[in-house]
Amino acid sequence: RPILHGLASYGLVAYALLRQCCAGDPARLKALDIRFAAPVYPGETLVTEIWRVPGQPAQVQLRARVLERDKVVLSHGFAELA
């Protein structure tokens, strides 16, 4: 069974983060780090979950899971925003 390339899933999560937290402006994304936790297969639905770090308005944590398998596939995500 083929898998979706890791950079493709990383890019989809980064795009969701830009739309949700940066008003679509890539200059506002200062850093992004995330761990690949499991494979993503073509055709699966990625759900990106983002939450603010308490007391740190310019930082968020995030992860992505596959809806069909309810499996976290990108975890321990951290982003710094401008």
N, C-alpha and C positions, 0 to 999 in steps of 0.2 A: 504494500500500500504506500503510495507516495506521500511525502510530508510537505507542508508549506515551509519554505526556506525561513530560517530564523529572522533574517533581516526584514522579511515581508511582514511577519507578525509584529516585530519591533516597530516598524514603520506605521502600521495600523494603530498601534497603541499611542505612538508619538503624535499622530494626526488627531486622534481623539483628545489627547491632552491639550494640543494647540487650540482646538476648537472650543473645548470646555473652559479652559483656564487662561488662555492667552488671546482671546478674541481673534484667533487665526493668524496672529503676528509671530512668526518664528523668531524674531529678534528678542522676544520676551522669554524664550526658553533658554536659560543659562546652562543647565546641566540636566542630564537624564541618565539614570542608571537602573537597570532591571535585570533580573536573573531568569534565564530560560529554565523552566521547571518541567515541561513535558512537551511532546510534539503536538503540532496543530496540523490537521489534515485538510486538504482543499475542500471547500464547501461548508466547513463548520462556521458557526457564528461566534465571533469573539465579543465578549462583554467586558468593557474596561471600567474598573471601579477606582474612583479617585476620591481621596479625602485629605483635608487640610491637616497640617501638623499643628497641634495646639501651641499657641504662643509664638509661632513662626509663620507670619502671614505670607512669606515668599517661598514656602516649602510645601510640597504635597507628597503623599505616598500613594502608590497605585499598584494595581495588579490586573491581570486579565484572565478570564476563564472562558472555557468553551461551554456554551449554553447547552448543547446537545448531550454532553457527557458530565456536566457540572464539575469540571476539572480545572484547577488553576494551572495555567500553562506559562504564564509570566508572573513572577512573584518578587517580593521584596523591592518593589520599584520606589525610586526616589527622584524627585525633580525639584530644581531650584528655578524660581521664576523672577523676572524683573518687574 
